[in-house]
Amino acid sequence: MMPDLGKYAVSVLSSYGATLALLVAIVGLSWWQGRRMKRSLAEVEARQGKNDG
């Protein structure tokens, strides 16, 4: 299934690996920031609820 890459095998496979690592990092960072913002928004909403009541 793997094509013969010849002398470029190391370059091509390392490029695939780097791309995969960057994609995982971007998804992980987005997930982490989303959780952080959700938590921050919940804190702000909780403070506003206490001030209004």
PQR file with spaces between the fields and no chain letter, atoms N, CA, C, O and H, PARSE charges and radii, in Angstrom:
ATOM       1  N    MET     1       0.824   -1.188    0.000 -0.4000 1.5000
ATOM       2  CA   MET     1       0.000    0.000    0.000 -0.0000 2.0000
ATOM       3  C    MET     1       0.870    1.254    0.000  0.5500 1.7000
ATOM       4  O    MET     1       0.486    2.281   -0.560 -0.5500 1.4000
ATOM       5  N    MET     2       2.033    1.169    0.625 -0.4000 1.5000
ATOM       6  CA   MET     2       2.943    2.303    0.687 -0.0000 2.0000
ATOM       7  C    MET     2       3.697    2.440   -0.637  0.5500 1.7000
ATOM       8  O    MET     2       4.316    1.480   -1.095 -0.5500 1.4000
ATOM       9  H    MET     2       2.345    0.335    1.081  0.4000 1.0000
ATOM      10  N    PRO     3       3.650    3.632   -1.260 -0.5600 1.5000
ATOM      11  CA   PRO     3       4.397    3.793   -2.512  0.2800 2.0000
ATOM      12  C    PRO     3       5.901    3.835   -2.248  0.5500 1.7000
ATOM      13  O    PRO     3       6.341    4.175   -1.150 -0.5500 1.4000
ATOM      14  N    ASP     4       6.664    3.491   -3.251 -0.4000 1.5000
ATOM      15  CA   ASP     4       8.121    3.528   -3.132 -0.0000 2.0000
ATOM      16  C    ASP     4       8.563    4.985   -3.217  0.5500 1.7000
ATOM      17  O    ASP     4       8.425    5.619   -4.264 -0.5500 1.4000
ATOM      18  H    ASP     4       6.307    3.215   -4.143  0.4000 1.0000
ATOM      19  N    LEU     5       9.088    5.509   -2.132 -0.4000 1.5000
ATOM      20  CA   LEU     5       9.485    6.908   -2.086 -0.0000 2.0000
ATOM      21  C    LEU     5      10.964    7.107   -2.375  0.5500 1.7000
ATOM      22  O    LEU     5      11.428    8.232   -2.559 -0.5500 1.4000
ATOM      23  H    LEU     5       9.200    4.994   -1.282  0.4000 1.0000
ATOM      24  N    GLY     6      11.686    6.018   -2.412 -0.4000 1.5000
ATOM      25  CA   GLY     6      13.106    6.085   -2.748 -0.0000 2.0000
ATOM      26  C    GLY     6      13.887    6.918   -1.743  0.5500 1.7000
ATOM      27  O    GLY     6      13.715    6.785   -0.531 -0.5500 1.4000
ATOM      28  H    GLY     6      11.309    5.104   -2.263  0.4000 1.0000
ATOM      29  N    LYS     7      14.749    7.780   -2.271 -0.4000 1.5000
ATOM      30  CA   LYS     7      15.609    8.564   -1.391 -0.0000 2.0000
ATOM      31  C    LYS     7      14.852    9.675   -0.662  0.5500 1.7000
ATOM      32  O    LYS     7      15.418   10.318    0.223 -0.5500 1.4000
ATOM      33  H    LYS     7      14.889    7.888   -3.255  0.4000 1.0000
ATOM      34  N    TYR     8      13.604    9.913   -1.007 -0.4000 1.5000
ATOM      35  CA   TYR     8      12.813   10.967   -0.366 -0.0000 2.0000
ATOM      36  C    TYR     8      11.938   10.458    0.772  0.5500 1.7000
ATOM      37  O    TYR     8      11.161   11.221    1.347 -0.5500 1.4000
ATOM      38  H    TYR     8      13.144    9.392   -1.726  0.4000 1.0000
ATOM      39  N    ALA     9      12.056    9.191    1.097 -0.4000 1.5000
ATOM      40  CA   ALA     9      11.198    8.580    2.113 -0.0000 2.0000
ATOM      41  C    ALA     9      11.309    9.290    3.460  0.5500 1.7000
ATOM      42  O    ALA     9      10.290    9.565    4.094 -0.5500 1.4000
ATOM      43  H    ALA     9      12.687    8.571    0.631  0.4000 1.0000
ATOM      44  N    VAL    10      12.509    9.587    3.899 -0.4000 1.5000
ATOM      45  CA   VAL    10      12.689   10.230    5.202 -0.0000 2.0000
ATOM      46  C    VAL    10      12.050   11.613    5.201  0.5500 1.7000
ATOM      47  O    VAL    10      11.374   11.982    6.161 -0.5500 1.4000
ATOM      48  H    VAL    10      13.337    9.364    3.383  0.4000 1.0000
ATOM      49  N    SER    11      12.255   12.373    4.143 -0.4000 1.5000
ATOM      50  CA   SER    11      11.692   13.722    4.055 -0.0000 2.0000
ATOM      51  C    SER    11      10.166   13.696    4.032  0.5500 1.7000
ATOM      52  O    SER    11       9.514   14.462    4.742 -0.5500 1.4000
ATOM      53  H    SER    11      12.804   12.073    3.363  0.4000 1.0000
ATOM      54  N    VAL    12       9.614   12.826    3.227 -0.4000 1.5000
ATOM      55  CA   VAL    12       8.159   12.753    3.092 -0.0000 2.0000
ATOM      56  C    VAL    12       7.525   12.271    4.388  0.5500 1.7000
ATOM      57  O    VAL    12       6.550   12.861    4.854 -0.5500 1.4000
ATOM      58  H    VAL    12      10.143   12.204    2.651  0.4000 1.0000
ATOM      59  N    LEU    13       8.062   11.214    4.975 -0.4000 1.5000
ATOM      60  CA   LEU    13       7.472   10.676    6.199 -0.0000 2.0000
ATOM      61  C    LEU    13       7.636   11.631    7.378  0.5500 1.7000
ATOM      62  O    LEU    13       6.744   11.724    8.221 -0.5500 1.4000
ATOM      63  H    LEU    13       8.854   10.735    4.597  0.4000 1.0000
ATOM      64  N    SER    14       8.763   12.342    7.449 -0.4000 1.5000
ATOM      65  CA   SER    14       8.927   13.319    8.528 -0.0000 2.0000
ATOM      66  C    SER    14       7.980   14.504    8.329  0.5500 1.7000
ATOM      67  O    SER    14       7.500   15.081    9.305 -0.5500 1.4000
ATOM      68  H    SER    14       9.487   12.266    6.764  0.4000 1.0000
ATOM      69  N    SER    15       7.712   14.865    7.099 -0.4000 1.5000
ATOM      70  CA   SER    15       6.741   15.929    6.831 -0.0000 2.0000
ATOM      71  C    SER    15       5.336   15.500    7.260  0.5500 1.7000
ATOM      72  O    SER    15       4.602   16.287    7.858 -0.5500 1.4000
ATOM      73  H    SER    15       8.101   14.396    6.306  0.4000 1.0000
ATOM      74  N    TYR    16       4.965   14.262    6.957 -0.4000 1.5000
ATOM      75  CA   TYR    16       3.673   13.739    7.412 -0.0000 2.0000
ATOM      76  C    TYR    16       3.603   13.752    8.943  0.5500 1.7000
ATOM      77  O    TYR    16       2.586   14.139    9.518 -0.5500 1.4000
ATOM      78  H    TYR    16       5.561   13.623    6.470  0.4000 1.0000
ATOM      79  N    GLY    17       4.675   13.331    9.588 -0.4000 1.5000
ATOM      80  CA   GLY    17       4.704   13.302   11.050 -0.0000 2.0000
ATOM      81  C    GLY    17       4.581   14.697   11.644  0.5500 1.7000
ATOM      82  O    GLY    17       3.835   14.901   12.602 -0.5500 1.4000
ATOM      83  H    GLY    17       5.501   13.016    9.120  0.4000 1.0000
ATOM      84  N    ALA    18       5.309   15.662   11.080 -0.4000 1.5000
ATOM      85  CA   ALA    18       5.240   17.037   11.571 -0.0000 2.0000
ATOM      86  C    ALA    18       3.842   17.620   11.380  0.5500 1.7000
ATOM      87  O    ALA    18       3.330   18.311   12.260 -0.5500 1.4000
ATOM      88  H    ALA    18       5.914   15.496   10.301  0.4000 1.0000
ATOM      89  N    THR    19       3.234   17.345   10.245 -0.4000 1.5000
ATOM      90  CA   THR    19       1.885   17.832    9.976 -0.0000 2.0000
ATOM      91  C    THR    19       0.887   17.238   10.963  0.5500 1.7000
ATOM      92  O    THR    19       0.030   17.947   11.490 -0.5500 1.4000
ATOM      93  H    THR    19       3.650   16.783    9.530  0.4000 1.0000
ATOM      94  N    LEU    20       0.999   15.953   11.206 -0.4000 1.5000
ATOM      95  CA   LEU    20       0.110   15.295   12.159 -0.0000 2.0000
ATOM      96  C    LEU    20       0.302   15.867   13.563  0.5500 1.7000
ATOM      97  O    LEU    20      -0.672   16.096   14.280 -0.5500 1.4000
ATOM      98  H    LEU    20       1.696   15.377   10.778  0.4000 1.0000
ATOM      99  N    ALA    21       1.544   16.096   13.951 -0.4000 1.5000
ATOM     100  CA   ALA    21       1.817   16.667   15.278 -0.0000 2.0000
ATOM     101  C    ALA    21       1.235   18.077   15.404  0.5500 1.7000
ATOM     102  O    ALA    21       0.660   18.418   16.438 -0.5500 1.4000
ATOM     103  H    ALA    21       2.336   15.910   13.368  0.4000 1.0000
ATOM     104  N    LEU    22       1.380   18.885   14.373 -0.4000 1.5000
ATOM     105  CA   LEU    22       0.825   20.241   14.406 -0.0000 2.0000
ATOM     106  C    LEU    22      -0.697   20.225   14.463  0.5500 1.7000
ATOM     107  O    LEU    22      -1.296   21.024   15.182 -0.5500 1.4000
ATOM     108  H    LEU    22       1.847   18.608   13.533  0.4000 1.0000
ATOM     109  N    LEU    23      -1.321   19.335   13.722 -0.4000 1.5000
ATOM     110  CA   LEU    23      -2.781   19.234   13.767 -0.0000 2.0000
ATOM     111  C    LEU    23      -3.274   18.833   15.151  0.5500 1.7000
ATOM     112  O    LEU    23      -4.255   19.384   15.650 -0.5500 1.4000
ATOM     113  H    LEU    23      -0.834   18.686   13.137  0.4000 1.0000
ATOM     114  N    VAL    24      -2.600   17.884   15.764 -0.4000 1.5000
ATOM     115  CA   VAL    24      -2.954   17.458   17.120 -0.0000 2.0000
ATOM     116  C    VAL    24      -2.771   18.619   18.097  0.5500 1.7000
ATOM     117  O    VAL    24      -3.597   18.824   18.986 -0.5500 1.4000
ATOM     118  H    VAL    24      -1.802   17.436   15.359  0.4000 1.0000
ATOM     119  N    ALA    25      -1.689   19.373   17.930 -0.4000 1.5000
ATOM     120  CA   ALA    25      -1.434   20.518   18.812 -0.0000 2.0000
ATOM     121  C    ALA    25      -2.514   21.591   18.647  0.5500 1.7000
ATOM     122  O    ALA    25      -2.973   22.157   19.640 -0.5500 1.4000
ATOM     123  H    ALA    25      -1.017   19.206   17.208  0.4000 1.0000
ATOM     124  N    ILE    26      -2.917   21.873   17.430 -0.4000 1.5000
ATOM     125  CA   ILE    26      -3.945   22.888   17.189 -0.0000 2.0000
ATOM     126  C    ILE    26      -5.283   22.461   17.786  0.5500 1.7000
ATOM     127  O    ILE    26      -5.968   23.263   18.421 -0.5500 1.4000
ATOM     128  H    ILE    26      -2.544   21.414   16.624  0.4000 1.0000
ATOM     129  N    VAL    27      -5.648   21.218   17.586 -0.4000 1.5000
ATOM     130  CA   VAL    27      -6.905   20.717   18.151 -0.0000 2.0000
ATOM     131  C    VAL    27      -6.852   20.741   19.674  0.5500 1.7000
ATOM     132  O    VAL    27      -7.816   21.154   20.319 -0.5500 1.4000
ATOM     133  H    VAL    27      -5.092   20.567   17.071  0.4000 1.0000
ATOM     134  N    GLY    28      -5.742   20.304   20.252 -0.4000 1.5000
ATOM     135  CA   GLY    28      -5.591   20.309   21.708 -0.0000 2.0000
ATOM     136  C    GLY    28      -5.645   21.711   22.273  0.5500 1.7000
ATOM     137  O    GLY    28      -6.289   21.939   23.296 -0.5500 1.4000
ATOM     138  H    GLY    28      -4.959   19.968   19.728  0.4000 1.0000
ATOM     139  N    LEU    29      -4.982   22.655   21.627 -0.4000 1.5000
ATOM     140  CA   LEU    29      -4.995   24.042   22.089 -0.0000 2.0000
ATOM     141  C    LEU    29      -6.398   24.634   22.001  0.5500 1.7000
ATOM     142  O    LEU    29      -6.834   25.335   22.914 -0.5500 1.4000
ATOM     143  H    LEU    29      -4.459   22.469   20.796  0.4000 1.0000
ATOM     144  N    SER    30      -7.090   24.362   20.930 -0.4000 1.5000
ATOM     145  CA   SER    30      -8.459   24.861   20.771 -0.0000 2.0000
ATOM     146  C    SER    30      -9.372   24.278   21.846  0.5500 1.7000
ATOM     147  O    SER    30     -10.198   24.992   22.415 -0.5500 1.4000
ATOM     148  H    SER    30      -6.736   23.792   20.188  0.4000 1.0000
ATOM     149  N    TRP    31      -9.227   22.992   22.123 -0.4000 1.5000
ATOM     150  CA   TRP    31     -10.046   22.344   23.155 -0.0000 2.0000
ATOM     151  C    TRP    31      -9.750   22.953   24.521  0.5500 1.7000
ATOM     152  O    TRP    31     -10.670   23.234   25.289 -0.5500 1.4000
ATOM     153  H    TRP    31      -8.556   22.412   21.661  0.4000 1.0000
ATOM     154  N    TRP    32      -8.464   23.160   24.828 -0.4000 1.5000
ATOM     155  CA   TRP    32      -8.056   23.721   26.117 -0.0000 2.0000
ATOM     156  C    TRP    32      -8.582   25.152   26.276  0.5500 1.7000
ATOM     157  O    TRP    32      -9.100   25.505   27.336 -0.5500 1.4000
ATOM     158  H    TRP    32      -7.717   22.932   24.204  0.4000 1.0000
ATOM     159  N    GLN    33      -8.454   25.973   25.236 -0.4000 1.5000
ATOM     160  CA   GLN    33      -8.942   27.346   25.307 -0.0000 2.0000
ATOM     161  C    GLN    33     -10.462   27.383   25.432  0.5500 1.7000
ATOM     162  O    GLN    33     -11.003   28.235   26.138 -0.5500 1.4000
ATOM     163  H    GLN    33      -8.034   25.686   24.375  0.4000 1.0000
ATOM     164  N    GLY    34     -11.143   26.487   24.769 -0.4000 1.5000
ATOM     165  CA   GLY    34     -12.597   26.423   24.866 -0.0000 2.0000
ATOM     166  C    GLY    34     -13.053   26.103   26.280  0.5500 1.7000
ATOM     167  O    GLY    34     -13.983   26.722   26.797 -0.5500 1.4000
ATOM     168  H    GLY    34     -10.704   25.795   24.195  0.4000 1.0000
ATOM     169  N    ARG    35     -12.395   25.137   26.902 -0.4000 1.5000
ATOM     170  CA   ARG    35     -12.729   24.794   28.296 -0.0000 2.0000
ATOM     171  C    ARG    35     -12.442   25.955   29.226  0.5500 1.7000
ATOM     172  O    ARG    35     -13.218   26.226   30.142 -0.5500 1.4000
ATOM     173  H    ARG    35     -11.639   24.634   26.482  0.4000 1.0000
ATOM     174  N    ARG    36     -11.323   26.651   28.996 -0.4000 1.5000
ATOM     175  CA   ARG    36     -10.948   27.784   29.843 -0.0000 2.0000
ATOM     176  C    ARG    36     -11.953   28.930   29.699  0.5500 1.7000
ATOM     177  O    ARG    36     -12.345   29.537   30.695 -0.5500 1.4000
ATOM     178  H    ARG    36     -10.693   26.431   28.252  0.4000 1.0000
ATOM     179  N    MET    37     -12.367   29.225   28.476 -0.4000 1.5000
ATOM     180  CA   MET    37     -13.325   30.304   28.248 -0.0000 2.0000
ATOM     181  C    MET    37     -14.702   29.941   28.818  0.5500 1.7000
ATOM     182  O    MET    37     -15.403   30.801   29.352 -0.5500 1.4000
ATOM     183  H    MET    37     -12.048   28.732   27.667  0.4000 1.0000
ATOM     184  N    LYS    38     -15.080   28.678   28.704 -0.4000 1.5000
ATOM     185  CA   LYS    38     -16.358   28.235   29.249 -0.0000 2.0000
ATOM     186  C    LYS    38     -16.375   28.407   30.769  0.5500 1.7000
ATOM     187  O    LYS    38     -17.364   28.866   31.342 -0.5500 1.4000
ATOM     188  H    LYS    38     -14.510   27.980   28.270  0.4000 1.0000
ATOM     189  N    ARG    39     -15.275   28.036   31.407 -0.4000 1.5000
ATOM     190  CA   ARG    39     -15.153   28.191   32.853 -0.0000 2.0000
ATOM     191  C    ARG    39     -15.180   29.671   33.240  0.5500 1.7000
ATOM     192  O    ARG    39     -15.830   30.042   34.217 -0.5500 1.4000
ATOM     193  H    ARG    39     -14.472   27.664   30.941  0.4000 1.0000
ATOM     194  N    SER    40     -14.484   30.512   32.486 -0.4000 1.5000
ATOM     195  CA   SER    40     -14.448   31.948   32.752 -0.0000 2.0000
ATOM     196  C    SER    40     -15.831   32.565   32.583  0.5500 1.7000
ATOM     197  O    SER    40     -16.244   33.389   33.399 -0.5500 1.4000
ATOM     198  H    SER    40     -13.956   30.211   31.692  0.4000 1.0000
ATOM     199  N    LEU    41     -16.537   32.182   31.554 -0.4000 1.5000
ATOM     200  CA   LEU    41     -17.882   32.699   31.319 -0.0000 2.0000
ATOM     201  C    LEU    41     -18.823   32.281   32.434  0.5500 1.7000
ATOM     202  O    LEU    41     -19.663   33.073   32.860 -0.5500 1.4000
ATOM     203  H    LEU    41     -16.202   31.512   30.891  0.4000 1.0000
ATOM     204  N    ALA    42     -18.700   31.061   32.912 -0.4000 1.5000
ATOM     205  CA   ALA    42     -19.547   30.599   34.013 -0.0000 2.0000
ATOM     206  C    ALA    42     -19.281   31.418   35.274  0.5500 1.7000
ATOM     207  O    ALA    42     -20.213   31.729   36.017 -0.5500 1.4000
ATOM     208  H    ALA    42     -18.017   30.417   32.567  0.4000 1.0000
ATOM     209  N    GLU    43     -18.011   31.772   35.523 -0.4000 1.5000
ATOM     210  CA   GLU    43     -17.689   32.593   36.690 -0.0000 2.0000
ATOM     211  C    GLU    43     -18.293   33.989   36.564  0.5500 1.7000
ATOM     212  O    GLU    43     -18.832   34.520   37.534 -0.5500 1.4000
ATOM     213  H    GLU    43     -17.254   31.519   34.920  0.4000 1.0000
ATOM     214  N    VAL    44     -18.207   34.578   35.390 -0.4000 1.5000
ATOM     215  CA   VAL    44     -18.774   35.912   35.174 -0.0000 2.0000
ATOM     216  C    VAL    44     -20.291   35.877   35.332  0.5500 1.7000
ATOM     217  O    VAL    44     -20.873   36.761   35.961 -0.5500 1.4000
ATOM     218  H    VAL    44     -17.769   34.146   34.602  0.4000 1.0000
ATOM     219  N    GLU    45     -20.922   34.872   34.770 -0.4000 1.5000
ATOM     220  CA   GLU    45     -22.373   34.760   34.889 -0.0000 2.0000
ATOM     221  C    GLU    45     -22.785   34.541   36.340  0.5500 1.7000
ATOM     222  O    GLU    45     -23.816   35.057   36.769 -0.5500 1.4000
ATOM     223  H    GLU    45     -20.450   34.154   34.259  0.4000 1.0000
ATOM     224  N    ALA    46     -22.005   33.791   37.096 -0.4000 1.5000
ATOM     225  CA   ALA    46     -22.312   33.561   38.503 -0.0000 2.0000
ATOM     226  C    ALA    46     -22.207   34.860   39.294  0.5500 1.7000
ATOM     227  O    ALA    46     -23.044   35.131   40.155 -0.5500 1.4000
ATOM     228  H    ALA    46     -21.167   33.372   36.748  0.4000 1.0000
ATOM     229  N    ARG    47     -21.180   35.668   39.007 -0.4000 1.5000
ATOM     230  CA   ARG    47     -21.025   36.964   39.692 -0.0000 2.0000
ATOM     231  C    ARG    47     -22.167   37.909   39.335  0.5500 1.7000
ATOM     232  O    ARG    47     -22.664   38.626   40.203 -0.5500 1.4000
ATOM     233  H    ARG    47     -20.500   35.448   38.308  0.4000 1.0000
ATOM     234  N    GLN    48     -22.582   37.921   38.096 -0.4000 1.5000
ATOM     235  CA   GLN    48     -23.673   38.791   37.675 -0.0000 2.0000
ATOM     236  C    GLN    48     -24.981   38.374   38.325  0.5500 1.7000
ATOM     237  O    GLN    48     -25.801   39.220   38.681 -0.5500 1.4000
ATOM     238  H    GLN    48     -22.178   37.338   37.391  0.4000 1.0000
ATOM     239  N    GLY    49     -25.175   37.088   38.477 -0.4000 1.5000
ATOM     240  CA   GLY    49     -26.383   36.577   39.121 -0.0000 2.0000
ATOM     241  C    GLY    49     -26.436   36.998   40.561  0.5500 1.7000
ATOM     242  O    GLY    49     -27.514   37.316   41.065 -0.5500 1.4000
ATOM     243  H    GLY    49     -24.509   36.401   38.188  0.4000 1.0000
ATOM     244  N    LYS    50     -25.307   37.014   41.248 -0.4000 1.5000
ATOM     245  CA   LYS    50     -25.269   37.425   42.659 -0.0000 2.0000
ATOM     246  C    LYS    50     -25.512   38.921   42.801  0.5500 1.7000
ATOM     247  O    LYS    50     -26.161   39.355   43.753 -0.5500 1.4000
ATOM     248  H    LYS    50     -24.432   36.756   40.839  0.4000 1.0000
ATOM     249  N    ASN    51     -24.998   39.716   41.862 -0.4000 1.5000
ATOM     250  CA   ASN    51     -25.195   41.173   41.927 -0.0000 2.0000
ATOM     251  C    ASN    51     -26.619   41.582   41.590  0.5500 1.7000
ATOM     252  O    ASN    51     -27.104   42.581   42.120 -0.5500 1.4000
ATOM     253  H    ASN    51     -24.471   39.363   41.089  0.4000 1.0000
ATOM     254  N    ASP    52     -27.304   40.842   40.727 -0.4000 1.5000
ATOM     255  CA   ASP    52     -28.664   41.191   40.318 -0.0000 2.0000
ATOM     256  C    ASP    52     -29.693   40.824   41.375  0.5500 1.7000
ATOM     257  O    ASP    52     -30.732   41.477   41.472 -0.5500 1.4000
ATOM     258  H    ASP    52     -26.909   40.030   40.297  0.4000 1.0000
ATOM     259  N    GLY    53     -29.426   39.794   42.167 -0.4000 1.5000
ATOM     260  CA   GLY    53     -30.400   39.231   43.057 -0.0000 2.0000
ATOM     261  C    GLY    53     -30.503   39.920   44.346  0.5500 1.7000
ATOM     262  O    GLY    53     -31.305   39.528   45.194 -0.5500 1.4000
ATOM     263  H    GLY    53     -28.582   39.263   42.088  0.4000 1.0000
